[in-house]
Every structure is written in structure tokens, then in C-alpha cells.
Amino acid sequence: MGNIYYACISDKHMGKSFIAGKIAVESFEPTTVAFLRFFGAMILLFPIMWVTEKHRPTPTKKDWVRFALLGLTGIAIYNICFFLASKHAPVIKSSLFIAANPVLIVVLSGLFLKEKLTKRHLIGMAIALCGAAIIISEGHVVNMLRLGFEPIDFVLLGAVISWALYSVLGKVVLQKFSSVVSTTYAVAFGTLFLFPFALAETSWTDVVQATPQTWISIAHMSVFVTVVSFIMYYQGIKIVGAAKASIFINFMPVSAVIMATVFLGESFMLVHAIGAAFVLTGVYIGTTLARQQKKKPNVNQSGDNNVKTNG
């Protein structure tokens, strides 16, 4: 159950980012929100790493390049593309693109990490994606097909590709470093890459005039959505691999709907419950059942072994 615990908690907090982000962008531009979020997380992550990872390996030049690529893909490019799309693309389209992330992660994991993908895993992923689509479209899945192709879709595609690369490259880095170390250095480089954009679009007046709710939202995203979620997401990748861990991304719209219902007063409809049931079923099929099948002893092989021993 370890992989389910890490992934569920991670995506539960990531789902909260939609709520906290909605509050924060009332005072700052999206890229500035991203920079402040990761800057706050970086201040927390380094002391955590120094205390808990005293005997961490010393990074080589190759490792520093990999950490920089993690920060560039999963922190800087992903957030820039995601927030641009949030501002200029329909919410349905943006959410569906993000929910489709596991598909590309599965493909890249098979190509570059040689992760074995079972039929049960693919079926579970498909069911979970259908559940996410039902929630995002509020049951009007056909309407998503009418949105058509627009230039902003390239930005959305950039978000999907960057997060997939972050997940797959992360698996390589995790072979040598812990999830805490990997996340800390990735966030540090990502914050560095985001800084010029934040500096260009934000004035000191914006900082002074920001509401207390904005700072609380940013602090929440720094602590829970970044420090807790990113570490747990990488821990999940380390345990079960990037492909299987990616299925849990479909929990994000589920948690986002629940948080919107609790904190924003939005309605929780029957269609949301149906979509959530699809997501839970897909995750269960793609992970739990596959693991049980692996643990199940082969009766025929056991019998053959007994005959050989007795003979």
C-alpha cells in the first residue's frame, strides 16, 4: 500500500493548487506566483535536506546537469506553460491536457526506462483517464471534441511534455539520490529559472498591496503543494516507477472538485461522484490488482517443483 499512500497524498495536495492558485493570481501575475511558491519551498527544502540527508552523495557535473534539467522541465517550463494556458485556454481543455499526462509518461517510460507495461496497467490508466474526463467536462465529454485546435494548444502540449520529461528523468536521478535531495535541487534550479520572469512582470507595489489571503495561499502551495507533494511524488516514482505512479495524476481533478466544494462553495454533483468512481477503479486495477497477481504463487509451478523434489 506504500505506493498508493505516497501518490494519493501527493495528488491530493496538488489538487489544492487549483484553489490556492486561483486566490494568489488575484494579486500577482501567474509566473510570479510560481516563483514565490518555489522560492518559499526552496527555503524549507534545504534545511530539511541538510538535517535528514547528512550522508547524501556528492553530485558530479553530470548530476548537476540532470538537476538543472529537472528544474527547467518540471518547475520552470511546466509552470510557465500551465499558467499561460490557464489564462488563455478553456479550463476544460487545460484540465484534460494535464490529465492526459500519464499517457506520455507511460510511452517515455517504456522507451527510455524500459519499464514493463502490463495490459492491466494500460486498462487501469484508460479507465482513470475516462473518469478524469467525466469530472473535467461535468459529464459533457462530447463537448470537449468541439473545442477544436488552437495555437494555445502548443503551450498545453509543452506543459504535458515538460512534466513527462520531469517524471522520467526523475527516475534516473532517483537511482543515486533520495526524493528529498532530488526535489530540493530541482526546485532550486527551477526557482532560478523563474526569477527573471517574475522580476520582469512584478513591481514592489504589487508585493506591498498583496492581500493576506494571497500570502497564505502562496505559503500553502510552498509547504504542501510543493514540499510535501513533490517529495511524495518522487518517492512514489522510486517505489513503483514513473509509469505506474503517473496513473495517480488522475486524482488531481477529483481532489480539486472536493476542495472547490469545501472552500469555494461550488456544487458537488452526481457526475463528479461517477467520475471519481472511474478514477478509483482505474487506479485500483492498474496498481493493486497487478501487484496481487505478482505475489500470487503459481500452483502448477509449485506442483511441478514438488514432483521433482519427491522424485
C-alpha positions as CSV (number, residue, x, y, z in Angstrom):
1,M,0.0,0.0,0.0
2,G,3.1,2.3,0.2
3,N,2.9,3.5,-3.4
4,I,-0.8,4.2,-3.1
5,Y,-0.2,6.2,0.1
6,Y,2.5,8.4,-1.4
7,A,0.8,9.0,-4.7
8,C,-2.7,9.7,-3.2
9,I,-1.3,12.2,-0.6
10,S,0.8,13.9,-3.3
11,D,-2.1,14.3,-5.8
12,K,-4.5,15.4,-3.1
13,H,-2.2,18.3,-2.3
14,M,-1.6,19.0,-6.0
15,G,-5.3,19.2,-6.4
16,K,-5.4,22.0,-3.8
17,S,-3.1,24.1,-6.0
18,F,-6.0,24.9,-8.3
19,I,-7.8,26.6,-5.3
20,A,-4.8,28.3,-3.8
21,G,-3.6,29.4,-7.2
22,K,-6.9,30.9,-8.0
23,I,-6.6,33.1,-4.9
24,A,-3.0,34.1,-5.5
25,V,-3.3,35.2,-9.1
26,E,-5.7,38.0,-7.9
27,S,-2.6,39.9,-6.6
28,F,0.2,38.6,-8.8
29,E,0.9,37.5,-12.4
30,P,0.9,33.7,-12.8
31,T,4.7,33.3,-13.3
32,T,5.3,35.4,-10.2
33,V,3.0,33.2,-8.2
34,A,5.0,30.2,-9.4
35,F,8.3,31.9,-8.4
36,L,7.2,32.8,-4.9
37,R,5.7,29.4,-4.4
38,F,9.0,27.6,-5.3
39,F,11.2,30.2,-3.6
40,G,9.3,29.6,-0.3
41,A,9.6,25.8,-0.9
42,M,13.3,26.1,-1.5
43,I,13.8,27.9,1.8
44,L,12.1,25.0,3.6
45,L,13.7,22.2,1.5
46,F,17.4,23.0,2.0
47,P,17.2,22.7,5.9
48,I,15.2,19.5,5.6
49,M,17.8,18.1,3.3
50,W,20.7,19.2,5.5
51,V,19.2,17.6,8.5
52,T,17.7,14.3,7.0
53,E,20.3,13.7,4.3
54,K,23.7,14.2,6.0
55,H,25.3,11.4,4.2
56,R,24.0,12.3,0.7
57,P,26.2,11.5,-2.3
58,T,28.2,14.4,-3.7
59,P,26.8,15.4,-7.1
60,T,29.0,15.2,-10.1
61,K,28.9,17.6,-13.1
62,K,26.6,15.2,-14.8
63,D,24.3,15.2,-11.8
64,W,24.2,19.0,-11.7
65,V,23.1,19.0,-15.4
66,R,20.4,16.5,-14.6
67,F,19.2,18.6,-11.6
68,A,19.1,21.7,-13.9
69,L,17.1,19.8,-16.4
70,L,14.6,18.7,-13.7
71,G,14.2,22.3,-12.6
72,L,13.9,23.5,-16.2
73,T,11.3,20.9,-17.2
74,G,9.2,20.2,-14.1
75,I,9.4,23.5,-12.4
76,A,10.1,26.4,-14.9
77,I,8.7,25.3,-18.3
78,Y,5.8,23.3,-16.9
79,N,4.6,26.2,-14.7
80,I,5.0,28.9,-17.4
81,C,3.1,26.8,-19.9
82,F,0.4,25.7,-17.3
83,F,-0.3,29.3,-16.2
84,L,-0.3,30.7,-19.7
85,A,-2.8,28.1,-20.7
86,S,-4.8,28.7,-17.6
87,K,-5.1,32.4,-18.7
88,H,-5.8,31.9,-22.4
89,A,-7.3,28.4,-22.8
90,P,-10.7,27.0,-21.7
91,V,-10.5,25.3,-18.3
92,I,-11.9,22.1,-19.8
93,K,-9.1,21.9,-22.4
94,S,-6.4,22.8,-19.9
95,S,-7.5,20.2,-17.4
96,L,-7.9,17.4,-19.9
97,F,-4.4,18.0,-21.3
98,I,-2.9,17.8,-17.8
99,A,-5.0,14.7,-17.0
100,A,-3.6,13.1,-20.2
101,N,0.0,13.4,-18.8
102,P,0.1,9.7,-17.8
103,V,-0.2,8.6,-21.4
104,L,3.0,10.4,-22.5
105,I,4.8,9.3,-19.2
106,V,3.9,5.7,-20.0
107,V,5.3,6.0,-23.5
108,L,8.5,7.7,-22.4
109,S,9.0,5.2,-19.5
110,G,8.7,2.3,-21.9
111,L,11.1,3.8,-24.5
112,F,13.8,5.2,-22.2
113,L,13.5,3.4,-18.9
114,K,12.4,0.0,-20.3
115,E,9.7,-0.2,-17.7
116,K,7.4,-3.2,-18.4
117,L,3.8,-2.2,-19.0
118,T,1.1,-4.8,-18.4
119,K,-2.3,-5.0,-20.1
120,R,-3.9,-4.4,-16.7
121,H,-1.8,-1.3,-16.2
122,L,-2.9,0.2,-19.5
123,I,-6.6,-0.7,-18.9
124,G,-6.4,1.0,-15.5
125,M,-4.9,4.1,-17.0
126,A,-7.6,4.3,-19.6
127,I,-10.4,3.9,-17.1
128,A,-8.8,6.5,-14.8
129,L,-8.4,9.0,-17.7
130,C,-12.1,8.5,-18.6
131,G,-13.0,9.3,-15.0
132,A,-10.9,12.5,-15.1
133,A,-12.6,13.5,-18.4
134,I,-16.0,13.0,-16.9
135,I,-15.2,15.2,-13.9
136,I,-13.5,17.9,-16.0
137,S,-16.3,18.1,-18.6
138,E,-19.0,17.6,-15.9
139,G,-20.4,14.7,-17.9
140,H,-20.4,16.5,-21.3
141,V,-17.5,14.6,-22.7
142,V,-18.6,15.2,-26.3
143,N,-18.4,18.9,-25.9
144,M,-14.6,18.6,-25.4
145,L,-14.4,17.3,-29.0
146,R,-16.0,20.5,-30.3
147,L,-13.3,22.8,-28.8
148,G,-11.1,22.4,-31.9
149,F,-7.4,23.1,-32.3
150,E,-5.9,26.4,-31.3
151,P,-2.4,27.9,-31.1
152,I,-2.6,27.8,-27.3
153,D,-2.7,24.0,-27.6
154,F,1.1,24.1,-28.3
155,V,1.6,25.7,-24.9
156,L,-0.6,23.0,-23.3
157,L,1.4,20.4,-25.1
158,G,4.6,22.0,-23.8
159,A,3.2,21.6,-20.2
160,V,2.5,17.9,-20.8
161,I,5.8,17.1,-22.4
162,S,7.8,19.0,-19.7
163,W,6.1,17.2,-16.8
164,A,6.6,13.8,-18.6
165,L,10.3,14.5,-19.0
166,Y,10.5,15.6,-15.4
167,S,8.9,12.3,-14.3
168,V,11.0,10.1,-16.5
169,L,14.3,11.9,-15.8
170,G,13.5,11.9,-12.1
171,K,13.5,8.1,-12.2
172,V,17.1,8.2,-13.4
173,V,18.2,10.7,-10.8
174,L,16.5,8.7,-8.0
175,Q,18.8,5.8,-8.7
176,K,21.5,7.7,-6.9
177,F,19.7,10.4,-4.8
178,S,16.8,10.4,-2.4
179,S,13.5,12.0,-3.2
180,V,14.3,14.8,-0.8
181,V,17.7,15.6,-2.4
182,S,16.3,15.3,-5.9
183,T,13.3,17.6,-5.2
184,T,15.4,20.2,-3.3
185,Y,17.9,20.7,-6.2
186,A,15.2,20.6,-8.9
187,V,13.2,23.3,-7.0
188,A,16.4,25.4,-6.5
189,F,17.2,25.3,-10.3
190,G,13.5,25.9,-11.2
191,T,13.3,28.9,-8.9
192,L,16.4,30.3,-10.5
193,F,15.0,29.9,-14.0
194,L,11.6,31.5,-13.0
195,F,13.3,34.5,-11.3
196,P,13.9,36.7,-14.4
197,F,10.2,36.3,-15.5
198,A,9.0,37.3,-12.0
199,L,11.3,40.2,-11.9
200,A,10.1,41.5,-15.3
201,E,6.4,41.3,-14.5
202,T,6.2,42.3,-10.8
203,S,6.8,45.6,-9.1
204,W,7.4,46.3,-5.4
205,T,3.9,47.9,-5.3
206,D,2.4,44.5,-6.2
207,V,4.2,42.9,-3.3
208,V,3.1,45.6,-0.8
209,Q,-0.5,45.6,-2.0
210,A,-0.9,41.8,-1.9
211,T,-3.7,40.6,0.4
212,P,-3.1,38.4,3.4
213,Q,-5.1,35.7,1.7
214,T,-2.6,35.8,-1.2
215,W,0.4,35.2,1.1
216,I,-1.5,32.4,2.9
217,S,-2.2,30.7,-0.4
218,I,1.4,31.0,-1.6
219,A,2.6,29.7,1.8
220,H,0.2,26.8,1.4
221,M,1.4,26.0,-2.1
222,S,5.1,26.2,-0.9
223,V,4.6,23.9,2.1
224,F,2.0,21.3,1.0
225,V,1.7,21.5,-2.8
226,T,5.4,21.7,-3.4
227,V,7.5,20.4,-0.4
228,V,5.1,17.6,0.6
229,S,3.6,16.7,-2.8
230,F,6.8,16.8,-4.9
231,I,8.8,14.7,-2.4
232,M,6.0,12.1,-2.2
233,Y,5.5,12.1,-6.0
234,Y,9.2,11.3,-6.4
235,Q,9.1,8.7,-3.6
236,G,6.2,7.0,-5.5
237,I,8.2,7.0,-8.7
238,K,11.2,5.5,-6.8
239,I,9.0,2.7,-5.5
240,V,6.8,1.7,-8.4
241,G,8.3,3.5,-11.4
242,A,7.3,6.6,-13.4
243,A,4.6,4.8,-15.5
244,K,2.6,3.4,-12.6
245,A,3.0,6.5,-10.4
246,S,1.6,8.6,-13.3
247,I,-1.8,6.9,-13.0
248,F,-2.4,8.8,-9.8
249,I,-2.2,12.2,-11.6
250,N,-5.9,11.5,-12.4
251,F,-6.7,12.0,-8.7
252,M,-6.0,15.7,-9.2
253,P,-9.4,16.7,-10.7
254,V,-11.1,14.6,-8.0
255,S,-9.3,16.4,-5.2
256,A,-9.7,19.7,-7.0
257,V,-13.5,19.2,-7.1
258,I,-13.6,18.3,-3.4
259,M,-11.5,21.3,-2.4
260,A,-13.7,23.6,-4.6
261,T,-16.8,22.2,-2.9
262,V,-15.4,22.7,0.6
263,F,-13.6,26.1,0.3
264,L,-15.2,27.8,-2.7
265,G,-18.8,26.7,-2.1
266,E,-19.1,25.0,-5.6
267,S,-21.6,22.2,-6.1
268,F,-20.6,18.6,-5.9
269,M,-22.8,16.8,-8.4
270,L,-23.6,13.2,-9.2
271,V,-21.4,13.3,-12.3
272,H,-18.4,14.1,-10.1
273,A,-19.1,11.1,-8.0
274,I,-19.3,8.9,-11.1
275,G,-16.1,10.3,-12.4
276,A,-14.3,9.8,-9.1
277,A,-15.5,6.1,-9.1
278,F,-14.0,5.6,-12.5
279,V,-10.7,7.2,-11.3
280,L,-10.6,5.0,-8.2
281,T,-11.4,1.9,-10.2
282,G,-8.8,2.6,-12.8
283,V,-6.1,3.2,-10.2
284,Y,-7.1,0.0,-8.3
285,I,-6.9,-2.1,-11.5
286,G,-3.7,-0.5,-12.7
287,T,-1.8,-0.9,-9.4
288,T,-3.3,-3.0,-6.6
289,L,-4.6,-6.0,-8.7
290,A,-1.4,-6.1,-10.8
291,R,0.6,-6.3,-7.6
292,Q,-1.6,-9.0,-6.1
293,Q,-1.2,-11.1,-9.3
294,K,2.6,-10.8,-9.0
295,K,2.5,-12.0,-5.4
296,K,0.1,-14.9,-6.1
297,P,2.1,-18.2,-6.2
298,N,1.9,-20.3,-9.4
299,V,0.1,-23.5,-8.3
300,N,1.3,-25.5,-11.3
301,Q,4.9,-24.5,-10.9
302,S,4.7,-25.3,-7.2
303,G,3.3,-28.7,-8.0
304,D,5.9,-29.4,-10.6
305,N,8.6,-28.4,-8.2
306,N,7.2,-30.8,-5.6
307,V,7.1,-33.7,-8.0
308,K,10.7,-33.0,-9.0
309,T,11.7,-32.9,-5.4
310,N,9.9,-36.0,-4.4
311,G,11.2,-37.8,-7.5
